[in-house]
């Protein structure tokens, strides 16, 4: 069982070519206060020098905004700098720290968060903590949030683009986004198993859970424990205790590895520069235009997406 577990973890948490992580530049006292401060968290094995698709998302948002890529280890495996859970916890702490520093110096500035893959995982956790009152940052200080391929996507999240039926491979944030729900948008390609894992893919969900709980953010532990209980309850409901054994069997694991290999070869997780959320509008373009609207809005207002027809109402996680 150990061999297939390692193989599936490799499939679930890694897809890119490694690069060296670096620390994000901190705001300086000489810089004027922006109306909008965008914190962008790159995905696994990306960094602030090569942030991948987030460069297109954040470039050219306008003179009233400032964008910062959040530096963190952006690794996933025990033999790297940090295992996935610890790496993401570092991103959560760094993003929260940068936002707090800016808001202390510039109390009238609004912040926005965006991220891709592991970065979306972290940005979503930051937003959830703020929206549910578990952070020092107030919800009214956040202008908006855009998550691309969020491994903790919930079916309750406001989806931009075609409908999907699964959830994030790491399980949903059970408390939701709280007071930031109306200003948080998620983008997920239907074939991207990181953000659209079928609920019946229990092996993948178990591995996603193990990745998330590998030295995680302490404040998220109650949610992770609830997700573990949900996975077990669903397996028991589907076929009793025998279903648990079938789901963790070598045969079932091999099936899941084959599915993930096909998924990796499809490029669905890395194709958001071309994936269209509606005709002629790619995921990257939508995210960029949403942040640009936030940057150009009057300081006291927070605009909604210009194209609400691209947003899809999702069922609850229990439906």
KETIDREN-289823 format. One record per residue (C-alpha): x, y, z. Coordinates in steps of 0.02 Angstrom, whole numbers, plus 50000, padded with zeros to 5 digits. Example, Ala and Ser with C-alpha at 12.3 -4.5 7.8 and 13.67 -1.06 7.14 Angstrom:
// residues 2
506154977550390506844994750357
END
This chain:
// residues 319
500005000050000501445011850038502075011249857500435016349777500165029749909501825037949868501455036749681499745044649700500395058449813501655062949678500235063849552499085073949664500275087449725501515090549585501445095449401502735108949362504595111149336505505116649495506225134049515507005143149662505835151949783506225169649839505575181849968504295194649912504815213149921503995222250065503115239150043504255253750084503825269750174504325279850020502945272349914501235281049912499735271449973498815262449832496935261349822497105242649791498475230949851498455214249759499315199349839499615185449713500185168349774501025157449638500795138749627501935124349672503725126349609503415144049547504135159549629504055178549624505315179149480504315166649376502525167449442501765158649292500005163749241499865175949385501005188049292499655190049159498335191349294499185205549387500145215249254499435232249204498045233749333498205252649333499145266649423498035266049578498535248149617500075238949676500375220349655501545209249755501945190849727501985181649892503595172249918503575155150003504395138249979503075132649853503605114549873502625098649904503685083549953504655078450110506315078550016506085096849967506165112350076504435109250148503055096550128501435103050052500505107350213501985116750287502325125750122500525131550109500495136950292502015147750253501085155750107499575159150218500675167350350501665177650225500125183850132499265188350295500825197250355501025207450196499195212550197499275217250381500825227950355500035237350211498395240450302499305246850456500255259350351498835263150231497185260650323496135266650175496905254150053495895238950003496745222149977496355208449852496995190549847497285179149700498195162649680498435147649569498475129349625499395128449794499355147349790497455147049769497385134749914498315147250023497405162749960495735154049991496235149750169496745167850201495075173950132494095161050234494955166250395494595184550361492805181550304492365171050457493145183150581494665172550627495955185450569496465202950623496045209550448494225214950433493145208450290492745226250235494605228850201494575215550064493985221049891493935203949810494685186549789495015176149632495565158049648496165147849499496195128849518495895129149706496225111849784494975116349921493605122349806491875119949879490335117049776489595131949870490915143749800490425155749661491095147549504491595157449350491445146849194490625130249150489805119949287490815106549377490135092849489491595088249603492585097649734494395101549775495535086549800495955092649976494145094250028493105110250044493275123950174491795118750278491535135950356491505144050184492085161750150490915170050273490705188650240491855187350089490745174749999489975188049887491695194549836492585177949810492625169349640493365152649589493875146249418494025127649384494175118449219493005103449219494445091349182495595098449317495565085449456496465096949577494895107549594493605095349524493855078449607492305067349598491605063949772491685045249740493575046149708493945042249889495765037249863496145054049783495205063049922496165053350054497835057849974497265075949956496815075850141498535068850186499385082350083498355096050164498695089750341500585087750320501095100750451499655112650409499025129550469498445125850648496835135850631496275124250489496415107950587494595107150640494065108350458495285094750406494645083350543492865086350483493375081950305494165065650365492535061350452491545065650296492615054250186492415039650306490535042550328490255043150140491245027150111490255018250247488625024650175489095018450002489475000650055489824998250239491514993950313491934983250160491924998950053493355006050155494444991050114493994991649930494385010149917496135008249991496534992349896497984991349774496794988549629495785004249666497375014249692498075008449525496475014049441496645031149520498475032649468497985028849288496625042149297497855054849366499175050649235497895054049100497415070149187499225075949195499495071849011497915081548965498665098049024497005103149103497855109849260499115120649166497995127049026497115141649111497915153948990496855145948855495375138848953493845149648916492615153449055491455160248921491665162648733493205173148697493645175848881495015165148957495195161749142496745172749151495885187049060494345186049171495405186549329496425201149262494895211149212494045208049379495555214449475495735229149355493925234149392494305233349577495825244349549494835257449453493315257749567493005272249688493865268249853492205266249945491445253849822491775235849771491165231449596490385214949550490955205249396490455213849234489825197549163488725188949293488115176849162489795168049175489525164149359488765147349404487785143849562488455127849637487535115749751488025113749932489405101449979488065089650047486985089549890
END
